[in-house]
């Protein structure tokens, strides 16, 4: 798209832009009923390069009030 929007780009740069690699960006949210195993290990986030989920982190605690959590 960029070469069409910026026709003044040098040909070498236009060619380089045609080789862009596209990868999906996936966000997954999971509700944990018991997160204390993470706390016991002192872990807030996990980085796993090459895995399907490359970064996993605990968010700030959220109060759901009296909403029942399915077991």
N, C-alpha and C positions, 0 to 999 in steps of 0.2 A: 504494500500500500504506500509506503513512504516514497519510493521512487516516482510514483505517480503524483504525489502531493508536492514533491520537491524535484522537479525535472532538472534543476541546475546542479544536482549532485554529480560528481565524477563517475564515469562508467564503472570503474573498479569498485567504488563504494556501492553502487546499485547492484552489482553482481554479488557482493558480499552479503547484502541485505536479503537476497533471494535464498540464502542458505540458513536462515533462522531455524532453530529447532523449537518446536512447540511441545509443551508438556502440560498435562492437566494440573490444575491446582485444586486440591480436595481438602475441604475442612470437615472434620468429623467431631461431633460433640457427644460425649458419653456421660451418663449420670452414674456416679459411683456411690453406692450406699455405705461403703466402708473404705475410706481413704487412709486409714491409720497406718497401713503397711508402708505407704509412701512416707508418711511423717516419721515413722520409726526408723526408716533408713536415712532420713534427712534429705530426701529427694523432692525437688520441686518440679524439675523437668528432666526429660530423657532425650538425647540426640542419638539417632541411629541412621547414619548415612547409608544409602543404598536400600533401605527398607521401604515398605509401602508407606508407612507413616514415619517420616524422617525426624519429626519433632513432636513430642508429647509433653504437655505441661498441665499441672493442676491450676485451676483458676481460683480466684478469691472465693471464700465460702459464701454461699447464697442460702438464705433462709426461705424454705418453701412453706413455712407456716404449718398448718394442719393438713397439708396435702399428703395422702397416704402414698408411700413408695412401694411399688409392686415387688414382691420377693421372688 
